[in-house]
């Protein structure tokens, strides 16, 4: 009689340990895919090809490349990483292939979430740095008006402060703003800078 009871306890502890381990995996996934964490990781990869490849691999493993199941901002950052892969490639064919793929995927991410500042900003920032030969000069202004509108909107605080600051700064550095937009975004930047964290 003791034997079946012992097996029951062993089975209970085994399944408890397995069930307890799953949330840790889910927590790691949540952390990797959170907006602030993903933005931070992306910014750290911009000058390091090894980190770029590591983040691409981590995202592919976490999502299983099933991008429709995840928020558009995750797909936007992944798309931008594909563009970074082009930056670090020495093979011209790989460069062009990655850039084309990145542009196509960034457009798809924006189509999925037109009102997401993160998604719009990622595409805007990428297009500013992609070479003209990729047909991006005409596309570079596509996100300016929506980003300006999002920054000026009363509900813009739904996006975190660091994203709004970075977006406003990139817009001001770009040559895409009209003088009126430049003045408006300068005021918005001062307002955002004065906010508490």
C-alpha positions as CSV (number, residue, x, y, z in Angstrom):
1,X,0.0,0.0,0.0
2,X,2.9,2.3,0.7
3,X,4.3,1.9,-2.8
4,X,1.3,3.4,-4.8
5,X,1.1,6.2,-2.3
6,X,4.8,7.0,-2.7
7,X,4.4,6.9,-6.5
8,X,1.5,9.3,-6.1
9,X,3.6,11.8,-4.1
10,X,6.5,11.5,-6.6
11,X,4.1,12.1,-9.5
12,X,2.5,15.1,-7.6
13,X,5.9,16.7,-7.0
14,X,7.1,16.0,-10.5
15,X,4.1,17.6,-12.1
16,X,4.2,20.5,-9.6
17,X,7.8,21.2,-10.6
18,X,6.9,21.0,-14.3
19,X,3.9,23.3,-13.8
20,X,6.0,25.7,-11.7
21,X,8.7,25.9,-14.4
22,X,6.3,27.0,-17.2
23,X,5.5,30.5,-15.8
24,X,9.3,31.2,-15.7
25,X,9.5,30.6,-19.4
26,X,6.4,32.8,-19.9
27,X,8.0,35.5,-17.7
28,X,11.1,35.4,-19.8
29,X,9.0,35.8,-23.0
30,X,7.0,38.6,-21.5
31,X,10.2,40.4,-20.4
32,X,11.8,40.0,-23.8
33,X,8.7,41.2,-25.6
34,X,7.8,44.1,-23.4
35,X,8.1,47.5,-25.1
36,X,10.7,49.1,-22.8
37,X,12.9,46.0,-22.7
38,X,12.7,45.4,-26.5
39,X,13.5,49.0,-27.2
40,X,16.4,49.0,-24.8
41,X,17.8,45.7,-26.3
42,X,17.3,47.1,-29.8
43,X,19.2,50.3,-29.0
44,X,22.1,48.2,-27.6
45,X,22.4,46.2,-30.8
46,X,22.6,49.1,-33.2
47,X,26.4,49.1,-33.2
48,X,27.1,45.5,-32.5
49,X,26.5,42.7,-35.1
50,X,26.8,39.9,-32.6
51,X,24.2,41.5,-30.4
52,X,22.0,42.0,-33.4
53,X,22.2,38.4,-34.4
54,X,21.6,37.3,-30.8
55,X,18.4,39.4,-30.5
56,X,17.1,38.2,-33.9
57,X,17.6,34.6,-32.7
58,X,16.0,35.3,-29.4
59,X,12.9,36.8,-31.1
60,X,12.7,34.0,-33.6
61,X,12.9,31.4,-30.9
62,X,10.4,33.2,-28.6
63,X,7.8,33.9,-31.3
64,X,8.4,30.9,-33.5
65,X,8.2,33.4,-36.3
66,X,4.4,33.5,-35.9
67,X,4.3,37.2,-36.0
68,X,0.5,37.5,-36.3
69,X,0.2,36.1,-32.8
70,X,2.3,39.0,-31.3
71,X,1.8,42.7,-31.2
72,X,2.9,44.7,-34.2
73,X,5.7,46.5,-32.3
74,X,7.5,43.2,-31.8
75,X,7.3,42.6,-35.6
76,X,8.5,46.2,-36.2
77,X,11.6,45.7,-34.0
78,X,12.3,42.4,-35.6
79,X,12.0,44.0,-39.1
80,X,14.4,46.8,-38.0
81,X,16.9,44.1,-36.8
82,X,16.8,42.6,-40.3
83,X,17.7,46.1,-41.6
84,X,20.6,46.1,-39.1
85,X,21.7,42.7,-40.4
86,X,22.2,44.5,-43.8
87,X,24.3,47.2,-42.2
88,X,26.7,44.6,-40.8
89,X,26.8,42.3,-43.9
90,X,29.8,42.5,-46.2
91,X,28.0,40.7,-49.0
92,X,26.3,43.2,-51.2
93,X,23.5,40.8,-52.2
94,X,22.8,40.0,-48.6
95,X,22.7,43.8,-47.8
96,X,20.2,44.5,-50.6
97,X,18.1,41.4,-49.7
98,X,17.9,42.3,-46.0
99,X,17.1,45.9,-46.7
100,X,14.2,45.0,-49.1
101,X,12.9,42.5,-46.6
102,X,13.1,45.0,-43.8
103,X,11.3,47.7,-45.7
104,X,8.5,45.3,-46.7
105,X,8.1,44.0,-43.1
106,X,8.2,47.5,-41.6
107,X,5.4,48.5,-44.0
108,X,3.5,45.4,-42.9
109,X,4.0,46.3,-39.2
110,X,2.6,49.8,-39.8
111,X,-0.4,48.4,-41.7
112,X,-1.1,46.2,-38.7
113,X,-0.9,49.1,-36.2
114,X,-1.1,52.5,-37.7
115,X,-1.8,54.2,-34.4
116,X,1.1,52.7,-32.6
117,X,3.9,55.3,-32.0
118,X,6.5,52.6,-31.5
119,X,5.8,51.0,-34.8
120,X,5.7,54.3,-36.7
121,X,8.8,55.5,-35.0
122,X,10.8,52.3,-35.8
123,X,9.9,52.6,-39.5
124,X,10.6,56.3,-39.6
125,X,14.0,55.9,-37.9
126,X,15.0,53.0,-40.2
127,X,14.0,54.8,-43.3
128,X,16.1,57.8,-42.3
129,X,19.2,55.6,-42.3
130,X,18.5,53.3,-45.2
131,X,20.3,54.2,-48.5
132,X,18.4,56.2,-51.1
133,X,19.0,53.5,-53.7
134,X,16.4,51.4,-51.9
135,X,13.6,53.7,-53.0
136,X,13.1,55.2,-49.5
137,X,13.3,59.0,-50.2
138,X,9.6,59.2,-51.0
139,X,8.7,56.9,-48.0
140,X,10.7,58.9,-45.5
141,X,7.9,61.5,-45.0
142,X,5.1,58.9,-44.6
143,X,5.3,58.7,-40.8
144,X,6.1,62.4,-40.1
145,X,2.5,63.6,-39.9
146,X,1.1,60.7,-37.9
147,X,4.0,60.9,-35.4
148,X,3.6,64.7,-35.0
149,X,-0.1,64.2,-34.4
150,X,0.5,61.4,-31.9
151,X,3.0,63.6,-30.0
152,X,0.7,66.6,-30.0
153,X,-2.4,64.6,-28.9
154,X,-3.7,64.9,-25.4
155,X,-3.5,61.2,-24.9
156,X,0.1,60.9,-26.0
157,X,1.1,60.1,-22.4
158,X,-0.2,56.5,-23.1
159,X,3.2,56.1,-24.7
160,X,6.1,56.1,-22.3
161,X,8.2,59.2,-21.9
162,X,11.4,57.7,-23.3
163,X,9.6,56.8,-26.6
164,X,8.0,60.2,-26.9
165,X,11.4,62.0,-26.2
166,X,13.3,59.8,-28.7
167,X,10.6,60.3,-31.3
168,X,10.5,64.1,-30.9
169,X,14.3,64.3,-31.0
170,X,14.6,62.1,-34.2
171,X,11.9,64.2,-35.9
172,X,13.8,67.4,-35.1
173,X,17.1,66.0,-36.3
174,X,15.5,64.8,-39.6
175,X,15.0,67.1,-42.6
176,X,11.4,65.9,-42.9
177,X,9.6,68.6,-40.9
178,X,8.1,71.8,-42.2
179,X,9.0,74.9,-40.2
180,X,5.6,74.8,-38.6
181,X,6.0,71.2,-37.5
182,X,9.5,71.9,-36.3
183,X,8.2,74.7,-34.0
184,X,5.3,72.5,-32.7
185,X,7.6,69.5,-32.0
186,X,10.1,71.8,-30.3
187,X,7.3,72.9,-27.9
188,X,6.2,69.3,-27.4
189,X,9.8,68.2,-26.6
190,X,10.0,70.9,-23.9
191,X,6.7,69.7,-22.4
192,X,7.8,66.1,-22.4
193,X,11.2,67.0,-20.9
194,X,9.4,68.8,-18.1
195,X,7.3,65.8,-17.2
196,X,8.2,63.6,-14.2
197,X,9.5,60.2,-15.2
